[in-house]
């Protein structure tokens, strides 16, 4: 089934629009395609960052030292190697 698109509008600085125009020209992609890809990438990164912040601020989530983290990685790789 084809996905439904919706129209949104907003204002962006002229310099950003010029960069979008140039990117569309250089990549031979539509401005809409580039805008959709950029927005999708940005939102993915933003949401990942929020998850990281939430975990960092979660008192129940233990913070590890570099040594503890390395030890846990070593333990995990040993278990995986035994399969």
Residue pairs with C-beta under 8 A, 6 or more apart in sequence:
12 20
20 31
20 34
20 35
21 31
23 29
23 34
24 30
24 31
24 34
27 34
55 61
56 63
64 72
